[in-house]
Amino acid sequence: MDTTEIADRLAIAETLALYCRGIDRCDPEQLAAAFTPDAMIDYGDGARLVAEVIPGLMAGLGAMRLTQHNIGNTVMRVDGDTARAETNCVALHIIPGPEGEVELAVGGRYLDRLAKREGRWRIAERLYVMDWNSTRAATMQLEGGLFDNLLRRGARGGDDPASAWWGEG
């Protein structure tokens, strides 16, 4: 592996992480920036253009109190200005419900075809494979004991502490 491929692999990993950040912050611009403008996305309900998918994602995820997408093992093959990657993901969703909040955890994999355009790696095609899921009453605790001193909490968009930390707010 030469230094160009190492740099490409690091840049691809950054693109995959920025996708997670965009989706968890419900930031449609950041989410769109992880994809090529002509990217096709298929979360299991049929392939559609990225511009058609993002509004539905924002509406669905925006109705949730929070999400956290964690990516893990990634296997990738880089071939010039194209690459393929398979990335494990576990995502937590806190969903309001009539009898209280629900925790939905989903484990799966992103199968991505990526393209390097204008020096930047972006996802050109994404297929999502769900491997498992678990739903239960939410047990998240924000007060009491140890949690009384943990006052900095994640939020959507510019209200998240990371926005100010990165100078975005």
QUINOR-V371324 format. One record per backbone hydrogen bond with DSSP energy under -1.0 kcal/mol. CO is the residue of the C=O (numbers start at 0). NH is the residue of the N-H. If there is no record, write none. Layout:
{{CO,NH} {CO,NH}}
This chain:
{{1,5} {2,6} {3,7} {4,8} {5,9} {6,10} {7,11} {8,12} {9,13} {10,14} {11,15} {12,16} {13,17} {14,18} {15,19} {16,20} {17,21} {18,22} {19,23} {20,24} {21,26} {24,156} {26,30} {27,31} {28,32} {30,33} {31,34} {33,122} {35,38} {38,49} {39,125} {40,47} {41,127} {47,40} {48,51} {48,52} {49,53} {52,56} {53,57} {54,58} {55,59} {56,60} {57,61} {60,63} {65,93} {67,91} {69,89} {72,87} {74,85} {76,83} {78,81} {80,115} {81,78} {82,113} {83,76} {84,111} {85,74} {86,109} {87,71} {88,107} {89,69} {90,105} {91,67} {92,103} {93,64} {94,101} {96,99} {100,137} {101,94} {102,135} {103,92} {104,133} {105,90} {106,130} {106,131} {107,88} {108,128} {109,86} {110,126} {111,84} {112,123} {112,124} {113,82} {114,121} {116,119} {119,116} {121,114} {122,35} {123,39} {124,112} {125,41} {126,110} {128,108} {131,106} {133,104} {135,102} {143,146} {144,147} {145,148} {148,150} {155,158} {156,159} {159,162} {160,164} {161,165} {162,167} {163,166}}
